[in-house]
Amino acid sequence: MNSLDWTVLIGYFGVMVAIGMWSHKRVDDVSDFFTAGGRMPWWLSGISHHMSGYSAVMFTGYAGIAYQYGVTSYVTWSFPIAIGIAIGAQLFAGRLNRLRSRLGVASPLEYLKSRYNLPTQQALAWSGVLLKIVDVGAKWAAIATLLSVFTGMSLNQGILITGVITGIYCTVGGLWADALTELGQFVIQLLAGVAMLVTVMGELGGVSSLWTVWDRLPDGHAQPTVGPYTLTFLLAYLFIKTFEYSGGMWNQAQRFMATGSARQAKRSARLSAALWFVWPAVLFFPMWVAPLLVKAQKPDASDSYALLTERLLPHGLLGLVVVGFFSHTMAMCSSDANAISAVFTRDIAPALSARARGWGHRAGLLAARLSTVTFLALSMAIATQVDSPAFKDIITVVIKWVAGLVGPISIPFLLGMLPVFRKSGPTAALTSWAAGLFAFWLTNYGLDEVQLQVQIVSPVATSLVLFLLVGWIRPEGTPERDALLARINAGDDGDTSDALPVPHQGTPAPGGDVPVAREGGASDPL
């Protein structure tokens, strides 16, 4: 990188901070900070949902898969995500929106206390927070790895720079800042991705290279499933990503909660699904043909895309592509930070402290910002250890840890909103959660030579089966839970006329339960 590239990069950081400062004016309380007050347009929510779903790991770990195995990187990753989000648009997006508009919650997990009980809510909250600290740590490590290739910075210096810049804008501006910066990041990535695609096609003979280059690539490069990425892996990944990207990862749920209605939330999900179907293919083509243009230096080829950009792109445009790397990582990490802050301040802190239960809007907003900073700091600390024997490498954390652990956390959360599972109560939820975590440990650390697809699908499959089975053997449906489910599932509302305001803090109603609005506008605690 030369001075022109650095100017582009520094300018990008400046714009992100400026957006955060502008968004600060739109944040008056925790509802604005965590769910944009339910005023986010569906198209902005959809773009934000898409951008917050992947990071620089695509340009390191998945670039290595594309370099070594070819199109399976798309077929077994972004394609099942697109299908999973499309499924989630029908099953979960509208219901997640009604958690905010009809129950008056600011955190995705607030409703769990009434749907199950306090121990269930706390188990899912604590385990999810710990998982995301590790997950986001892997994302920081990925972008720092790319930064080191281009600038020679150390891993820790790269983690510090990206973490601090992200912390400034997402702490000041909340979800509005996240969504608006993600919109800007999408535009930047669009320009950078198209520029890279055009440059690579020019090197390989023009537009015709899209269909003429395949016989020059290594054997199996055009196969949809190859190596460890088998059809079984594809189906397992589809199963997992349907839950993860439909709200199982709480930052994704927030995007649906932030729209004005359930109908808009569904439109948002469909837009995100369409982007996942098209855009990754544009980004992946240069990675697929990279073996014809560069020789990767790392055993996992995770440096191949960085080497490709250094060789092909002129200064200035190189800086734009580096900005594109940052845009994806900062989008995901800032959205995760906001979601974790919501869960901590709305779910965990009130269960630990009577003082937290009495926070007003001002105190709750201050706690939200402080918990955001704390989460970012902890994840940055983890990032410095991501290559240690405990984690092995970046792609291991992303594929195994996240895919393996998201099931036990998301099954009780998402399926708990569906009427068909109304008899699955706290016993079913806690059993499925605990057994899923045990299945993760057993397949990843307790047994030797377990196939990758078994490692990632066993926890979520175990949680799903036990959630159903225990609910059938020991039904725990109650009139109160039925009333809650009726509120979440009634009608496909097109406005927010029945939306409840977000309570100050902690448990929103006397007795500690989520309020459910009466037809006359008052509320009863469930």
Secondary structure as GFF3:
##gff-version 3
##sequence-region A 1 526
A	DSSP	alpha_helix	3	23	.	.	.	ID=ss1
A	DSSP	three_ten_helix	24	26	.	.	.	ID=ss2
A	DSSP	alpha_helix	30	35	.	.	.	ID=ss3
A	DSSP	three_ten_helix	36	38	.	.	.	ID=ss4
A	DSSP	alpha_helix	42	51	.	.	.	ID=ss5
A	DSSP	three_ten_helix	56	59	.	.	.	ID=ss6
A	DSSP	alpha_helix	61	69	.	.	.	ID=ss7
A	DSSP	alpha_helix	72	73	.	.	.	ID=ss8
A	DSSP	pi_helix	74	78	.	.	.	ID=ss9
A	DSSP	alpha_helix	79	88	.	.	.	ID=ss10
A	DSSP	pi_helix	89	93	.	.	.	ID=ss11
A	DSSP	alpha_helix	94	103	.	.	.	ID=ss12
A	DSSP	alpha_helix	112	115	.	.	.	ID=ss13
A	DSSP	alpha_helix	118	151	.	.	.	ID=ss14
A	DSSP	alpha_helix	155	203	.	.	.	ID=ss15
A	DSSP	alpha_helix	209	212	.	.	.	ID=ss16
A	DSSP	three_ten_helix	214	216	.	.	.	ID=ss17
A	DSSP	alpha_helix	231	243	.	.	.	ID=ss18
A	DSSP	pi_helix	244	248	.	.	.	ID=ss19
A	DSSP	alpha_helix	250	257	.	.	.	ID=ss20
A	DSSP	alpha_helix	262	288	.	.	.	ID=ss21
A	DSSP	three_ten_helix	290	292	.	.	.	ID=ss22
A	DSSP	alpha_helix	304	312	.	.	.	ID=ss23
A	DSSP	alpha_helix	317	343	.	.	.	ID=ss24
A	DSSP	pi_helix	344	348	.	.	.	ID=ss25
A	DSSP	alpha_helix	349	352	.	.	.	ID=ss26
A	DSSP	alpha_helix	354	357	.	.	.	ID=ss27
A	DSSP	alpha_helix	361	383	.	.	.	ID=ss28
A	DSSP	alpha_helix	394	396	.	.	.	ID=ss29
A	DSSP	pi_helix	397	402	.	.	.	ID=ss30
A	DSSP	alpha_helix	403	415	.	.	.	ID=ss31
A	DSSP	three_ten_helix	419	421	.	.	.	ID=ss32
A	DSSP	alpha_helix	426	441	.	.	.	ID=ss33
A	DSSP	pi_helix	442	446	.	.	.	ID=ss34
A	DSSP	alpha_helix	452	473	.	.	.	ID=ss35
A	DSSP	alpha_helix	479	489	.	.	.	ID=ss36
A	DSSP	beta_strand	515	517	.	.	.	ID=ss37
A	DSSP	beta_strand	523	525	.	.	.	ID=ss38
###
